[in-house]
Amino acid sequence: QVQLVESGGGLVQPGGSLRLSCAASGSIMLRIINMAWYLQAPGEQRELVAGITSGGRTNYADSVKGRFTISRDNAKNTVVLQMNNLKPEDTAVYYCHVVTLINGDYWGRGTQVTVSS
């Protein structure tokens, strides 16, 4: 069993920044391959924002390239999404997602990000 604890969401004005963090814990044999952040806006499907492999390779949605940065600490099983120059259209619930080697994949409960003046 794996638990994901997300933090860092909130209300910010357009142009502002937020930092989302996700910490994975649970099995002592936890081997995380990929970590990622997804977002889901009201009435929309969940979609990938950014992902990072255990080797540090990253990928981003076109809408966030140049504004968001994903990073991870393999020793601590944490992933961080630094979000800069936020726009109203970034408003959504953001979910942490991890893929493990032998324990399957897991979702966090989500954290609300609201960009509004």
N, C-alpha and C positions, 0 to 999 in steps of 0.2 A: 504494500500500500504506500502511496506517495501523497503527500500533502503539499499544496502550493499556496503560499500566502503572498498576496499582492498588496502593494501600498503606493501612495503617491498621487492618486487622482484628486480632482477638485475642480473648482471654478477659477477660470483665468480669463483675462481680457485678450482680445485679438492682438497678436504680436508677442504675447507672453510665452513663458516656458513652464513646462512641468517635467518631472522625472518620475517615471514609474519603475518600481522594483518588484521582483518576484523571487521568492526563496523557496526552494524545493527541499523537502525533508521526508524521512521515512525509512525505507529499507537501507540497511547498512551496506548492501551490495548495489546501491543505486548507481547505475551507469547511464548518464544522460547523453544522448546523441545530439539531438537538435532542441533548441529552445526558440520560442517565437512569441510575438504579440499579435493578436488579432483584435479587430474592432467590430462592433455590431451596433449600427444605428437603428432607431425605432423603425420597425416595419421592413428592415433590410436583412439580408443574409450576412452571416459572419464572414469577414474577409481578412486576409493576411495583411498586416502592416509591415512587419519586418521579422526576419529569421536569422539565426546564427548557428553554425555547426560547432561541434566540439573542437574543430581545428581553427575556428575563427572566421570562416567564410560567411559573408553576410549577403542578404538580399532584401530589397525594399520594394514596396508598392511605389509606382510612379508618382503618386500623389504626395508622397512624403520624402522623396529623394532630395537631399540637400538641406532638409529641415530636421529630420529625426536621425538618431544614431542608436544602434543597438550594440550592447556589449555584454560580456558574461565573465563570471569568475568560476572556473571549473572546480577549483578546490572548495568553494563555498556553495556550489550549485545555485548560483544566483544569476539572474539576467536583468539588465537595466535598459529602459528605453528613455533616452533623453529627447524631449520634444521641444523644439524651438520654433519661433515664428508661427505659433499656433493660429489656426483659422477657424471660423465658426463651423465649417464643414468637417472639422476634426472631432466635433462633438459626438460622443458615442460611449458605450461601455467597452472597456479594453480588457481583454482576457489573455492571461499567460497560458502558454501551451508547451508541454515538454514531451519529447519522445525518448523513451528509455530503451536500453539494449534488450532487456529480458522481461521488463514489467509492463510493457505496453505504453500507451500515451495517456496524458492527464491534462485536465483543464482547471484553471483557477476559477474562483467565483465571480471574478470581474470587478473592475473599479471604474467608476463614472468619471469621465472627463467632459467638462462643459466649457466651451469657449464662447464667451458672450460679453458684450459691453453693458 
